[in-house]
Structures are given as C-alpha cells and as structure tokens.
Amino acid sequence: MSTHKSYSTESYYISDELWAKIEPLIPPAKAKKKPGRPRMDDRMVMEAIFHVFISGCAWKSLPRSFGAPSTIHERYQEWKRQGVLRDLWLCGILTSRALNNNRRAS
C-alpha cells in the first residue's frame, strides 16, 4: 500500500514503486535567492505533469487540486532544460504504457 498521499483528486498518481525510480533522476532544487513560499513537492508536480501528458489539457486548465498551473509549468520547463524528461523516457518511465499503468481506476 502506498504511503504517499496524493492531494490530487484527478485520475493520475505516482506509486511509491514508480517514485523510487523517478526521484533519483530529479536534480536537487537550487537555493532560493529570496524568501517566499516553500517549494512545491516534486512528486505532486510530476503527477500534474503526467496528468497533462495523459489528458492533453492545457497547463492553464490543470485542476487546482494539483496546485498552481504556473508553478507546475515552470518546473516542467526547468526539468525539460535539465534533461529530466529525456531521462524518464530513456528509462521507460515516460511511455504511454507506463503512464497508463498508474492511472486511478474510475
């Protein structure tokens, strides 16, 4: 049973098993230059990104249960520049079959 609490009410979640494969591929967060809100949880952001990939919705149309769409899109752009998404694809994590295996049953 997963110990991760998905705050999303949507159809996608990342199991503990899958997260154990994804987490090492994500670079450590850079130190903030200014104080502000705490960084959004990487796992939550990845669930939102996978939701966009599966559903095809626009970033601005992401359900608020995932968090702020602008924050999620910024992290997507950051990870894309850093090669995280390429690495997920090369490891077989970012394939339609792998993504669909982690969809919630409706």
BASEVO-864463 format. One record per residue (C-alpha): x, y, z; residue in three letters; residue number from 0. Coordinates in nm, 4 decimals. Example, Ala and Ser with C-alpha at 12.3 -4.5 7.8 and 13.67 -1.06 7.14 Angstrom:
<sites>
+----------+----------+----------+--------+--------+
!        x !        y !        z ! nudren ! drennu !
+----------+----------+----------+--------+--------+
!   1.2300 !  -0.4500 !   0.7800 !    ALA !      0 !
!   1.3670 !  -0.1060 !   0.7140 !    SER !      1 !
+----------+----------+----------+--------+--------+
</sites>
This chain:
<sites>
+----------+----------+----------+--------+--------+
!        x !        y !        z ! nudren ! drennu !
+----------+----------+----------+--------+--------+
!   0.0000 !   0.0000 !   0.0000 !    MET !      0 !
!   0.1306 !   0.3435 !  -0.0912 !    SER !      1 !
!   0.2413 !   0.5760 !   0.1868 !    THR !      2 !
!   0.2221 !   0.8760 !  -0.0467 !    HIS !      3 !
!  -0.0874 !   1.0902 !  -0.0083 !    LYS !      4 !
!  -0.1822 !   1.2293 !  -0.3439 !    SER !      5 !
!  -0.3504 !   1.5640 !  -0.2988 !    TYR !      6 !
!  -0.4888 !   1.5407 !  -0.6466 !    SER !      7 !
!  -0.8434 !   1.4240 !  -0.6916 !    THR !      8 !
!  -0.7671 !   1.3567 !  -1.0551 !    GLU !      9 !
!  -0.7037 !   1.0292 !  -1.2322 !    SER !     10 !
!  -0.3257 !   1.0061 !  -1.2091 !    TYR !     11 !
!  -0.0988 !   0.9152 !  -0.9196 !    TYR !     12 !
!   0.2620 !   0.8086 !  -0.8798 !    ILE !     13 !
!   0.3011 !   0.4906 !  -0.6789 !    SER !     14 !
!   0.5835 !   0.4542 !  -0.4274 !    ASP !     15 !
!   0.7452 !   0.1987 !  -0.6591 !    GLU !     16 !
!   0.7382 !   0.4366 !  -0.9561 !    LEU !     17 !
!   0.8522 !   0.7323 !  -0.7456 !    TRP !     18 !
!   1.1542 !   0.5295 !  -0.6311 !    ALA !     19 !
!   1.2587 !   0.5156 !  -0.9990 !    LYS !     20 !
!   1.1810 !   0.8809 !  -1.0744 !    ILE !     21 !
!   1.3208 !   1.0587 !  -0.7690 !    GLU !     22 !
!   1.6916 !   0.9833 !  -0.8346 !    PRO !     23 !
!   1.6573 !   1.1417 !  -1.1806 !    LEU !     24 !
!   1.5432 !   1.4769 !  -1.0403 !    ILE !     25 !
!   1.8290 !   1.7182 !  -0.9648 !    PRO !     26 !
!   1.8357 !   1.8838 !  -0.6220 !    PRO !     27 !
!   1.6489 !   2.2138 !  -0.6026 !    ALA !     28 !
!   1.8567 !   2.5283 !  -0.6328 !    LYS !     29 !
!   1.8742 !   2.7515 !  -0.3269 !    ALA !     30 !
!   1.6253 !   3.0370 !  -0.3377 !    LYS !     31 !
!   1.7631 !   3.3870 !  -0.3787 !    LYS !     32 !
!   1.4690 !   3.5435 !  -0.1978 !    LYS !     33 !
!   1.2467 !   3.4170 !   0.0811 !    PRO !     34 !
!   0.8959 !   3.3156 !  -0.0141 !    GLY !     35 !
!   0.6657 !   3.0224 !  -0.0336 !    ARG !     36 !
!   0.8129 !   2.6775 !   0.0160 !    PRO !     37 !
!   0.8923 !   2.4818 !  -0.2981 !    ARG !     38 !
!   0.6063 !   2.2642 !  -0.4188 !    MET !     39 !
!   0.6633 !   1.8921 !  -0.3666 !    ASP !     40 !
!   0.8386 !   1.7327 !  -0.6666 !    ASP !     41 !
!   0.6140 !   1.4285 !  -0.6626 !    ARG !     42 !
!   0.2994 !   1.6423 !  -0.6766 !    MET !     43 !
!   0.4439 !   1.8394 !  -0.9665 !    VAL !     44 !
!   0.5306 !   1.5209 !  -1.1538 !    MET !     45 !
!   0.1752 !   1.3893 !  -1.1026 !    GLU !     46 !
!   0.0423 !   1.7114 !  -1.2555 !    ALA !     47 !
!   0.2836 !   1.6908 !  -1.5492 !    ILE !     48 !
!   0.1817 !   1.3307 !  -1.6147 !    PHE !     49 !
!  -0.1831 !   1.4412 !  -1.5974 !    HIS !     50 !
!  -0.1166 !   1.6960 !  -1.8733 !    VAL !     51 !
!   0.0603 !   1.4325 !  -2.0826 !    PHE !     52 !
!  -0.2264 !   1.1840 !  -2.0466 !    ILE !     53 !
!  -0.5246 !   1.4184 !  -2.0670 !    SER !     54 !
!  -0.3853 !   1.6650 !  -2.3199 !    GLY !     55 !
!  -0.5224 !   1.9577 !  -2.1204 !    CYS !     56 !
!  -0.3574 !   2.2989 !  -2.1383 !    ALA !     57 !
!  -0.1309 !   2.3989 !  -1.8498 !    TRP !     58 !
!  -0.3716 !   2.6762 !  -1.7500 !    LYS !     59 !
!  -0.6562 !   2.4233 !  -1.7472 !    SER !     60 !
!  -0.4941 !   2.1981 !  -1.4864 !    LEU !     61 !
!  -0.7339 !   2.1324 !  -1.1989 !    PRO !     62 !
!  -0.6427 !   2.3451 !  -0.8963 !    ARG !     63 !
!  -0.6161 !   2.0279 !  -0.6894 !    SER !     64 !
!  -0.2706 !   1.9865 !  -0.8481 !    PHE !     65 !
!  -0.1547 !   2.3325 !  -0.7407 !    GLY !     66 !
!  -0.0806 !   2.6497 !  -0.9330 !    ALA !     67 !
!  -0.0547 !   2.5759 !  -1.3064 !    PRO !     68 !
!   0.2178 !   2.8395 !  -1.3469 !    SER !     69 !
!   0.4340 !   2.6706 !  -1.0827 !    THR !     70 !
!   0.3856 !   2.3314 !  -1.2444 !    ILE !     71 !
!   0.4661 !   2.4654 !  -1.5912 !    HIS !     72 !
!   0.7801 !   2.6417 !  -1.4626 !    GLU !     73 !
!   0.9024 !   2.3166 !  -1.3068 !    ARG !     74 !
!   0.8225 !   2.1309 !  -1.6297 !    TYR !     75 !
!   1.0363 !   2.3825 !  -1.8215 !    GLN !     76 !
!   1.3157 !   2.3543 !  -1.5627 !    GLU !     77 !
!   1.3184 !   1.9738 !  -1.5768 !    TRP !     78 !
!   1.2992 !   1.9783 !  -1.9557 !    LYS !     79 !
!   1.6103 !   2.2012 !  -1.9722 !    ARG !     80 !
!   1.7893 !   1.9755 !  -1.7234 !    GLN !     81 !
!   1.7138 !   1.6608 !  -1.9255 !    GLY !     82 !
!   1.4910 !   1.5004 !  -1.6631 !    VAL !     83 !
!   1.2105 !   1.4264 !  -1.9097 !    LEU !     84 !
!   1.4562 !   1.2781 !  -2.1589 !    ARG !     85 !
!   1.5974 !   1.0566 !  -1.8831 !    ASP !     86 !
!   1.2463 !   0.9445 !  -1.7821 !    LEU !     87 !
!   1.1792 !   0.8466 !  -2.1424 !    TRP !     88 !
!   1.5130 !   0.6654 !  -2.1790 !    LEU !     89 !
!   1.4395 !   0.4675 !  -1.8611 !    CYS !     90 !
!   1.0993 !   0.3658 !  -1.9990 !    GLY !     91 !
!   0.9085 !   0.5638 !  -1.7360 !    ILE !     92 !
!   0.7692 !   0.8232 !  -1.9734 !    LEU !     93 !
!   0.5856 !   0.5975 !  -2.2166 !    THR !     94 !
!   0.2111 !   0.5801 !  -2.2743 !    SER !     95 !
!   0.2040 !   0.2229 !  -2.1402 !    ARG !     96 !
!   0.3924 !   0.3137 !  -1.8227 !    ALA !     97 !
!   0.1799 !   0.6230 !  -1.7634 !    LEU !     98 !
!  -0.1456 !   0.4398 !  -1.8210 !    ASN !     99 !
!  -0.0445 !   0.1655 !  -1.5773 !    ASN !    100 !
!  -0.0536 !   0.4254 !  -1.2987 !    ASN !    101 !
!  -0.3946 !   0.5740 !  -1.3715 !    ARG !    102 !
!  -0.6517 !   0.5591 !  -1.0958 !    ARG !    103 !
!  -0.9474 !   0.3350 !  -1.1528 !    ALA !    104 !
!  -1.2556 !   0.5478 !  -1.2106 !    SER !    105 !
+----------+----------+----------+--------+--------+
</sites>
